[in-house]
Amino acid sequence: LFNEGDFAGAARILDGCWLQLGDGAGAAPALMLRAMAHQALGTPLAVFAAEFREIIKGAGAAAAPPANGSPDAPETLPDSQKTPESPARSWQDHLVYLLELGEAGNHEALEIEVRDLRSRNPGSAPDDALHAVGLALLAHSLAAAGRAVQGLDAALLAASELPAVQESVFFFNEFVLGRLVVCYLAMGEWESAEREMANYAAGEPRGAAAFGGSLQVLRGYSLLRQGRIERAYQMLLPAVETLRLNDPLQMFRFGSALAFYVAARLGDAAQAGRLELDYKDSLQGAAHQELLAAAYAAAASEYVSHDGKGLAALHTLATTPDVTARAGTLLELLAVCWDLGDQSVIPMVHSLAGNVEGRWAAAMLTLAGQWGSADADLLMDSAATLETTGFVNLAREAYARASSVLENSGERRRARQAVALREKCDHELGERFREGQFIAAAPTVHLTRREQDIVELAVQGLTDREIAQRLMVSVRTVEGHLYRTYVKLGVRSRDELATALPN
């Protein structure tokens, strides 16, 4: 029933039997599936947990306070520190508490809870399941916090414990796989993420059929992170349709937001409008995906309207406690802002990226650190390094920056070489290319008065420095406006600017 999308039917059956299963092999999977079914129906985890604790209390078992309980709630002690007067908590309460901590992204408390679980009854069915779930949730929380390398260790350990909990009613394999892939993507290890998904599909054909839409979303997300927007679009559109019929991992809302983003970025207004409605009309998905879904949906709105509201929403989101507490999520959000042409985030990217683990963060640190440089050779070398290490989309931006610096210094021949290298990156990525034709970023383009003034001088052949002197603004201001104009018009160089200008 759950796999067929009848979450109400699944919840009704599980509500009537989960407590009767006791400590048997099917007990933990049944409780996990019950929690997922109620969340799929729109029940907040906090409400589910409160109802669960009332049932446990009535059954006479000890229960922990909510993960986000009031300040005067009693502190939850590890079982190893409990006194004879303080009875050990039930494994059921451990499980719900883990889910609460995972939703809150509280990796510190998750680490304590996972350590405590190791001292329980190794080899028992519920405790094996608890440990695998706890490690998977810890992995995702660490990745969001910018500690993806440590998160990967936790995810790999969770995967190593899967044989003990397989062949159950709950999809432990896929629960762990999704978080393992997310850790690889947070690190910028695109090939490793794809290898894990390919190995799963080859080894679990039945699972791949049931969870095909979720796998497609993860693949589309990977391609998006790499800057391969056209390929991401081709992956995400059918993924959303698949999830519309079968969404066991609750990824429809996240997938819709990603598809809305790539459709808007590629200028497919009709699809973007439909996907925006899908995103807005869907129930809230898994908590760990909601922040990123909101970020990509806001960016998509900006690509569609170019009115600054989407970008403002991104800036507001970046200041919320939920995002500022997650360095990895914040860095990805800032990267989305930068893709929109907002260069004001570059100092924040440079400051934050050094504290985030993984090759992608290191590449972002390199790009942000060199962005303000007037040394074209340094920019070109950085671009070449980024390209050879697999970050072609970041290399493209470094080549574009180098071409601007070279043009301003009067080195037109070398500037054209930098543009050619950027076009090579564009061709490899396939971004906004379809059958060799460049697709405009949006069907309707609105340039601000300042952008119009700068563009008019740029197409006359003035350098950025000459434009800055003419308009009495800084060179950095001119560069920022030109960059945003390039994004709006879907062009890559000044040579394409004149023909792309709206009437």
C-alpha positions as CSV (number, residue, x, y, z in Angstrom):
1,L,0.0,0.0,0.0
2,F,2.8,2.4,0.9
3,N,4.7,1.8,-2.4
4,E,1.5,2.3,-4.3
5,G,0.9,5.7,-2.7
6,D,-1.9,4.6,-0.4
7,F,-0.3,6.2,2.6
8,A,-3.6,6.4,4.5
9,G,-4.2,2.7,4.1
10,A,-0.6,1.8,5.1
11,A,-0.9,4.1,8.2
12,R,-4.2,2.6,9.2
13,I,-2.8,-1.0,9.1
14,L,0.4,0.0,10.9
15,D,-1.4,2.0,13.6
16,G,-3.2,-1.2,14.5
17,C,-0.2,-3.5,14.7
18,W,3.1,-1.8,15.4
19,L,2.9,-1.9,19.2
20,Q,1.9,-5.6,19.2
21,L,5.1,-6.6,17.4
22,G,7.1,-6.1,20.5
23,D,10.9,-6.6,20.0
24,G,10.5,-8.9,17.0
25,A,12.4,-8.7,13.8
26,G,9.7,-6.7,12.0
27,A,9.0,-4.2,14.8
28,A,11.6,-1.5,14.0
29,P,10.8,-1.6,10.2
30,A,7.1,-1.3,11.0
31,L,7.6,1.7,13.2
32,M,9.8,3.4,10.6
33,L,7.2,2.8,7.9
34,R,4.5,4.1,10.2
35,A,6.4,7.3,10.8
36,M,7.0,7.7,7.0
37,A,3.4,7.0,6.2
38,H,2.1,9.7,8.6
39,Q,4.6,12.2,7.4
40,A,3.6,11.5,3.8
41,L,0.0,12.3,4.8
42,G,1.2,15.7,6.1
43,T,1.5,14.9,9.8
44,P,4.4,16.9,11.2
45,L,7.0,14.7,12.9
46,A,6.5,16.7,16.2
47,V,2.8,15.8,16.2
48,F,3.5,12.2,15.4
49,A,6.2,12.0,18.2
50,A,3.9,13.5,20.8
51,E,1.1,11.0,19.9
52,F,3.7,8.2,20.0
53,R,4.9,9.2,23.5
54,E,1.4,9.2,24.8
55,I,1.0,5.6,23.6
56,I,4.4,4.6,25.0
57,K,3.5,6.2,28.3
58,G,0.3,4.3,28.5
59,A,2.2,1.1,27.8
60,G,4.5,1.9,30.7
61,A,7.8,2.4,28.8
62,A,10.2,5.3,29.5
63,A,10.2,8.0,26.9
64,A,12.6,10.8,26.1
65,P,11.5,14.5,25.9
66,P,11.1,15.9,22.4
67,A,14.3,16.8,20.6
68,N,13.2,20.4,20.5
69,G,11.6,20.4,23.9
70,S,11.2,23.3,26.3
71,P,14.3,24.5,28.2
72,D,13.0,23.1,31.4
73,A,12.4,19.6,29.9
74,P,14.6,16.9,31.6
75,E,17.8,16.3,29.8
76,T,18.0,13.0,28.0
77,L,20.8,10.9,29.3
78,P,22.5,8.1,27.4
79,D,21.5,4.7,28.7
80,S,25.0,4.1,30.0
81,Q,24.6,7.0,32.4
82,K,21.2,6.1,33.7
83,T,20.8,5.2,37.4
84,P,18.6,2.3,38.7
85,E,15.9,4.9,39.5
86,S,16.1,6.1,35.8
87,P,14.9,3.3,33.6
88,A,16.4,2.7,30.2
89,R,14.3,4.0,27.3
90,S,12.6,1.7,24.9
91,W,14.1,1.0,21.5
92,Q,10.9,2.5,20.1
93,D,11.6,5.8,21.8
94,H,15.2,5.8,20.7
95,L,14.0,5.4,17.1
96,V,11.5,8.3,17.2
97,Y,14.1,10.5,19.0
98,L,16.6,9.7,16.2
99,L,14.0,10.9,13.6
100,E,13.4,14.1,15.6
101,L,17.2,14.8,15.8
102,G,17.6,14.1,12.1
103,E,14.8,16.5,11.2
104,A,16.4,19.2,13.5
105,G,19.8,18.6,11.9
106,N,21.3,18.2,15.4
107,H,24.4,16.3,14.5
108,E,25.9,16.8,18.0
109,A,23.0,15.1,19.7
110,L,22.9,12.4,17.0
111,E,26.5,11.6,17.6
112,I,25.8,11.1,21.3
113,E,22.7,9.0,20.6
114,V,24.6,6.8,18.0
115,R,27.4,6.2,20.5
116,D,24.9,5.2,23.1
117,L,23.2,2.8,20.8
118,R,26.4,0.9,20.3
119,S,26.3,-0.1,24.0
120,R,22.8,-1.6,23.8
121,N,22.2,-5.1,22.6
122,P,24.3,-5.7,19.5
123,G,22.8,-8.4,17.3
124,S,19.2,-7.7,18.2
125,A,17.0,-6.9,15.3
126,P,15.6,-3.5,16.7
127,D,19.1,-2.3,17.8
128,D,20.7,-3.2,14.4
129,A,18.0,-1.2,12.7
130,L,18.4,1.7,15.2
131,H,22.1,1.9,14.6
132,A,21.8,1.9,10.8
133,V,19.1,4.6,10.9
134,G,21.0,6.7,13.4
135,L,24.2,6.6,11.3
136,A,22.3,7.5,8.1
137,L,20.6,10.5,9.8
138,L,23.9,11.5,11.3
139,A,25.6,11.4,7.8
140,H,23.0,13.8,6.3
141,S,23.2,16.2,9.2
142,L,27.0,16.3,9.1
143,A,26.9,16.9,5.3
144,A,24.4,19.8,5.8
145,A,26.7,21.2,8.5
146,G,29.6,21.3,6.1
147,R,31.2,18.1,7.4
148,A,30.5,15.9,4.5
149,V,33.8,13.8,4.8
150,Q,32.8,12.8,8.3
151,G,29.2,12.3,7.1
152,L,30.5,9.9,4.4
153,D,32.2,7.8,7.0
154,A,28.9,7.5,8.9
155,A,27.0,6.7,5.7
156,L,29.5,4.0,4.7
157,L,29.3,2.5,8.2
158,A,25.5,2.5,8.0
159,A,25.7,0.8,4.6
160,S,28.0,-1.9,6.1
161,E,25.3,-2.7,8.7
162,L,22.5,-3.1,6.1
163,P,22.7,-6.9,5.8
164,A,21.3,-7.3,9.3
165,V,18.1,-5.3,8.5
166,Q,17.4,-6.3,4.9
167,E,14.4,-8.2,3.7
168,S,12.1,-6.1,5.9
169,V,9.0,-4.1,5.3
170,F,11.0,-0.8,5.5
171,F,13.3,0.4,2.7
172,F,16.6,0.6,4.8
173,N,18.7,0.2,1.7
174,E,17.2,3.2,-0.1
175,F,17.1,5.2,3.2
176,V,20.9,4.8,3.6
177,L,21.7,5.1,-0.2
178,G,20.0,8.5,-0.5
179,R,22.1,9.9,2.4
180,L,25.3,8.3,1.1
181,V,24.8,9.9,-2.3
182,V,24.1,13.3,-0.7
183,C,27.4,13.1,1.2
184,Y,29.3,12.4,-2.1
185,L,27.5,15.3,-3.8
186,A,28.2,17.7,-0.9
187,M,31.9,16.8,-1.3
188,G,31.8,17.3,-5.1
189,E,32.5,13.6,-5.8
190,W,30.2,13.3,-8.8
191,E,31.6,10.0,-10.1
192,S,31.4,8.3,-6.7
193,A,27.8,9.3,-6.3
194,E,26.9,8.0,-9.8
195,R,28.8,4.8,-9.1
196,E,26.8,4.1,-5.9
197,M,23.5,4.7,-7.8
198,A,24.5,2.5,-10.7
199,N,25.6,-0.3,-8.4
200,Y,22.3,-0.2,-6.5
201,A,20.3,-0.3,-9.8
202,A,22.3,-3.3,-11.0
203,G,22.2,-5.2,-7.7
204,E,18.6,-4.3,-6.7
205,P,16.5,-4.4,-9.9
206,R,13.2,-4.6,-7.9
207,G,14.2,-1.7,-5.7
208,A,15.3,0.3,-8.6
209,A,11.9,-0.1,-10.2
210,A,10.1,0.9,-7.0
211,F,12.4,3.8,-6.2
212,G,13.3,4.8,-9.8
213,G,11.8,8.3,-9.5
214,S,13.9,9.0,-6.4
215,L,17.1,7.8,-8.1
216,Q,16.3,10.1,-11.1
217,V,15.9,13.1,-8.8
218,L,19.3,12.3,-7.2
219,R,20.9,12.0,-10.6
220,G,19.3,15.2,-11.8
221,Y,20.5,17.0,-8.6
222,S,24.0,15.7,-9.3
223,L,23.9,17.0,-12.9
224,L,22.6,20.4,-11.6
225,R,25.4,20.7,-9.1
226,Q,27.9,20.1,-11.9
227,G,26.3,22.8,-14.0
228,R,25.0,20.3,-16.6
229,I,21.7,22.0,-16.7
230,E,20.3,20.6,-20.0
231,R,21.1,17.0,-18.9
232,A,19.6,17.7,-15.5
233,Y,16.4,18.9,-17.2
234,Q,16.2,15.7,-19.2
235,M,16.5,13.7,-16.0
236,L,14.3,15.7,-13.7
237,L,11.2,16.1,-15.9
238,P,10.4,12.3,-16.1
239,A,11.5,11.9,-12.5
240,V,8.7,14.3,-11.3
241,E,6.1,12.4,-13.4
242,T,7.3,9.1,-11.9
243,L,7.1,10.5,-8.3
244,R,3.7,11.8,-9.0
245,L,2.5,8.2,-9.0
246,N,5.0,6.6,-6.5
247,D,7.0,8.7,-4.0
248,P,8.1,6.4,-1.1
249,L,11.0,8.6,-0.1
250,Q,8.9,11.8,-0.3
251,M,11.0,13.5,-2.9
252,F,8.3,14.9,-5.1
253,R,8.5,18.4,-3.7
254,F,12.3,18.5,-3.8
255,G,12.3,17.2,-7.4
256,S,9.6,19.7,-8.5
257,A,11.7,22.6,-7.1
258,L,14.8,21.3,-8.9
259,A,12.9,20.8,-12.2
260,F,11.3,24.3,-11.8
261,Y,14.8,25.7,-11.4
262,V,16.2,24.1,-14.5
263,A,13.1,24.9,-16.6
264,A,13.3,28.5,-15.6
265,R,17.0,28.7,-16.2
266,L,16.6,27.2,-19.7
267,G,13.7,29.6,-20.6
268,D,11.0,26.9,-20.8
269,A,8.3,29.2,-19.4
270,A,5.4,26.7,-19.9
271,Q,7.1,23.9,-18.0
272,A,8.4,26.3,-15.4
273,G,4.9,27.5,-14.7
274,R,3.5,24.0,-14.3
275,L,6.4,22.9,-12.1
276,E,6.1,25.9,-9.9
277,L,2.5,24.9,-9.2
278,D,3.6,21.3,-8.5
279,Y,6.1,22.7,-6.0
280,K,3.6,25.1,-4.3
281,D,0.7,22.6,-4.2
282,S,2.7,19.6,-2.9
283,L,2.9,18.6,0.8
284,Q,6.1,19.4,2.6
285,G,8.7,16.8,1.9
286,A,11.5,15.4,3.9
287,A,12.8,18.0,6.3
288,H,16.4,17.7,5.1
289,Q,15.3,18.7,1.6
290,E,13.0,21.6,2.4
291,L,15.6,24.3,2.8
292,L,17.3,23.5,-0.6
293,A,13.9,23.1,-2.2
294,A,13.0,26.6,-1.1
295,A,16.3,28.0,-2.3
296,Y,16.0,26.5,-5.8
297,A,12.4,27.5,-6.1
298,A,13.3,31.1,-5.2
299,A,16.1,31.1,-7.7
300,A,13.7,29.8,-10.4
301,S,11.3,32.6,-9.7
302,E,14.1,35.1,-10.2
303,Y,15.1,33.5,-13.5
304,V,11.4,33.8,-14.6
305,S,10.6,37.3,-13.4
306,H,14.0,39.1,-13.1
307,D,12.3,41.4,-10.6
308,G,14.7,40.9,-7.6
309,K,12.1,39.2,-5.5
310,G,13.5,35.7,-5.9
311,L,17.0,37.0,-5.1
312,A,15.6,38.8,-2.0
313,A,13.9,35.6,-0.9
314,L,17.3,33.8,-1.1
315,H,19.0,36.4,0.9
316,T,16.3,36.2,3.6
317,L,16.5,32.4,3.6
318,A,20.3,32.7,4.0
319,T,19.9,34.6,7.3
320,T,17.4,32.1,8.9
321,P,18.7,30.1,11.9
322,D,18.0,26.8,10.1
323,V,20.3,27.8,7.3
324,T,23.1,29.6,9.2
325,A,23.4,26.5,11.5
326,R,24.1,24.4,8.4
327,A,27.3,25.6,6.7
328,G,27.1,23.2,3.8
329,T,23.5,24.2,3.0
330,L,24.4,27.9,3.3
331,L,27.3,27.5,0.9
332,E,25.1,25.8,-1.7
333,L,22.5,28.6,-1.3
334,L,25.2,31.3,-1.8
335,A,26.4,29.4,-4.9
336,V,22.8,29.6,-6.3
337,C,22.9,33.4,-5.6
338,W,26.2,33.7,-7.4
339,D,24.8,31.8,-10.4
340,L,22.1,34.5,-10.6
341,G,24.8,37.1,-11.0
342,D,24.8,38.3,-7.4
343,Q,28.4,39.0,-6.8
344,S,27.7,40.5,-3.4
345,V,27.9,37.0,-1.9
346,I,31.4,36.3,-3.1
347,P,33.1,37.5,0.2
348,M,30.7,35.3,2.2
349,V,31.5,32.4,-0.1
350,H,35.2,33.0,0.4
351,S,34.8,33.2,4.2
352,L,32.6,30.2,4.5
353,A,34.1,27.7,2.0
354,G,37.2,27.2,4.0
355,N,35.2,25.8,6.8
356,V,33.3,23.3,4.6
357,E,34.7,19.8,3.9
358,G,35.1,18.4,0.4
359,R,36.5,19.2,-3.1
360,W,33.6,21.3,-4.1
361,A,34.0,23.7,-1.2
362,A,37.7,23.9,-2.0
363,A,36.9,24.7,-5.6
364,M,34.5,27.4,-4.5
365,L,37.2,28.8,-2.2
366,T,39.6,29.0,-5.1
367,L,37.1,30.7,-7.4
368,A,36.0,33.2,-4.8
369,G,39.6,33.9,-3.7
370,Q,40.7,34.7,-7.2
371,W,37.6,36.6,-8.4
372,G,38.8,40.0,-7.4
373,S,42.3,39.5,-8.8
374,A,43.6,41.7,-11.6
375,D,46.1,39.0,-12.5
376,A,44.7,37.4,-15.6
377,D,47.4,34.7,-15.6
378,L,46.4,33.6,-12.1
379,L,42.8,33.5,-13.1
380,M,43.5,31.5,-16.2
381,D,45.6,29.0,-14.2
382,S,42.9,28.6,-11.6
383,A,40.3,28.1,-14.4
384,A,42.5,25.4,-16.0
385,T,42.9,23.6,-12.6
386,L,39.1,23.8,-11.9
387,E,38.4,22.3,-15.3
388,T,40.9,19.4,-15.0
389,T,39.6,18.5,-11.5
390,G,36.0,18.2,-12.7
391,F,34.5,21.5,-11.8
392,V,33.8,22.7,-15.4
393,N,31.0,25.1,-14.4
394,L,33.3,26.9,-12.0
395,A,36.1,26.9,-14.6
396,R,33.7,28.6,-17.0
397,E,33.2,31.4,-14.6
398,A,36.9,31.8,-14.0
399,Y,37.6,32.0,-17.7
400,A,34.8,34.6,-18.1
401,R,36.4,36.7,-15.3
402,A,39.8,36.4,-16.9
403,S,38.4,37.6,-20.2
404,S,36.9,40.6,-18.5
405,V,40.3,41.5,-16.9
406,L,42.2,41.0,-20.1
407,E,39.7,43.1,-22.1
408,N,40.0,45.9,-19.5
409,S,43.8,45.8,-19.8
410,G,43.6,46.1,-23.6
411,E,44.7,42.5,-24.3
412,R,41.9,41.8,-26.8
413,R,43.6,38.7,-28.4
414,R,44.1,37.0,-25.0
415,A,40.6,38.0,-24.0
416,R,39.2,36.2,-27.0
417,Q,41.2,33.1,-26.1
418,A,39.6,33.2,-22.6
419,V,36.2,33.6,-24.2
420,A,36.9,30.6,-26.4
421,L,37.9,28.5,-23.4
422,R,34.7,29.5,-21.6
423,E,32.7,28.5,-24.7
424,K,34.5,25.1,-24.6
425,C,33.3,24.7,-21.1
426,D,29.8,25.7,-22.1
427,H,29.9,23.1,-24.9
428,E,31.0,20.4,-22.5
429,L,28.3,21.3,-20.0
430,G,25.6,21.7,-22.6
431,E,24.2,24.5,-20.6
432,R,21.4,26.3,-22.5
433,F,22.4,24.5,-25.6
434,R,19.9,22.5,-27.6
435,E,20.9,21.2,-31.1
436,G,23.7,23.8,-31.2
437,Q,21.5,26.8,-30.5
438,F,21.9,29.0,-27.5
439,I,18.6,29.3,-25.6
440,A,17.8,32.7,-24.0
441,A,17.7,32.7,-20.2
442,A,14.1,33.9,-20.2
443,P,11.4,34.8,-22.8
444,T,11.0,38.3,-21.5
445,V,14.0,40.3,-20.3
446,H,13.9,43.4,-18.2
447,L,17.0,45.5,-17.8
448,T,17.3,48.1,-15.1
449,R,18.1,51.7,-16.2
450,R,21.7,51.3,-14.9
451,E,22.1,48.0,-16.7
452,Q,20.9,49.7,-19.9
453,D,23.3,52.5,-19.5
454,I,26.3,50.2,-19.0
455,V,25.3,47.8,-21.9
456,E,24.9,50.7,-24.3
457,L,28.5,51.8,-23.6
458,A,29.8,48.2,-23.6
459,V,28.5,47.6,-27.1
460,Q,30.1,50.8,-28.3
461,G,33.4,49.1,-27.4
462,L,34.3,50.9,-24.1
463,T,36.1,48.8,-21.5
464,D,34.8,48.3,-18.0
465,R,37.2,51.0,-16.7
466,E,36.1,53.5,-19.3
467,I,32.5,52.8,-18.6
468,A,33.1,53.3,-14.8
469,Q,34.8,56.6,-15.5
470,R,32.0,57.8,-17.8
471,L,29.3,56.9,-15.3
472,M,31.3,57.8,-12.2
473,V,30.9,54.4,-10.6
474,S,33.4,51.7,-9.6
475,V,34.8,49.1,-12.0
476,R,33.4,46.4,-9.7
477,T,29.9,47.9,-10.1
478,V,30.2,47.9,-13.9
479,E,31.4,44.2,-13.8
480,G,28.5,43.2,-11.6
481,H,25.9,44.8,-13.8
482,L,27.4,43.3,-16.9
483,Y,27.5,39.9,-15.3
484,R,23.8,40.1,-14.4
485,T,23.0,41.3,-17.9
486,Y,24.8,38.3,-19.4
487,V,22.7,36.0,-17.3
488,K,19.4,37.8,-18.2
489,L,20.2,37.8,-21.9
490,G,21.7,34.3,-22.0
491,V,25.0,35.5,-23.6
492,R,28.6,34.7,-22.8
493,S,30.6,37.6,-24.2
494,R,30.4,41.2,-25.4
495,D,30.5,39.9,-29.0
496,E,27.0,38.4,-28.4
497,L,25.7,41.3,-26.4
498,A,24.5,43.6,-29.2
499,T,22.5,41.0,-31.1
500,A,20.8,39.8,-27.8
501,L,19.6,43.2,-26.6
502,P,15.8,43.5,-26.3
503,N,14.1,46.2,-28.5
